Amino acid sequence: MNQSVPAPRFSAPDAIDRRIIAATQTGLPLVARPYDAIGEEIGIGGAEVIARLKKMLECGIIRRIGVVPNHYALGLTANGMSVWDVEDEHIAKLGRRVGALDFVSHCYQRPRHLPLWPYNLFAMVHGTSQAEVDDKVAAIAKLLAGAVRGHDVLVSTRILKKTGLRIAA
């Protein structure tokens, strides 16, 4: 018999949780012990900051804690969203393979919008030049080999919003 694990119960963030969210939403401090620094800023210990963040993750109050690099600051000023038309029954396996490439910053499936938009696999690549981006896209094409029916590259021409929702403490 299949038994599902119940989803964690949602519990509204309290005032301290909101202060942690506000203190971390633009990034963690670049110090050896960032959770201690956040705790000091809001008046609690670093261990409590970690425990509260874990609880907020489990409850779905926050979705993730992750690195969001500034590619431009790293010298990666050429960008391209490569889009691929692959068989739907193979997309999970192929998406994992493409997403595992060290030069792909994010990879995901999106619905097709036929007849104008046949692409269902998206993979963002960055480089120091457009030629480097093109080489990386060619490497993805080689990896996908016979599984791809077509592809294109959407080249970034300007920087758009790079932040998510922000809340006040």
Protein Blocks (a to p, Z undefined) as FASTA:
>chain_A
ZZdddddddddddfklmmmmmmmmnopcddfblmlmmmmmnopafklmmmmmmmmmmnom
ambdcddddfklnopabccdddddddfklmmmmmmmmmmpmklmbdcddddddfkbmcfb
dcddddfbfklmmmmmmmmmmmnmmmpgbdcddddfbdcdfbdcdddZZ
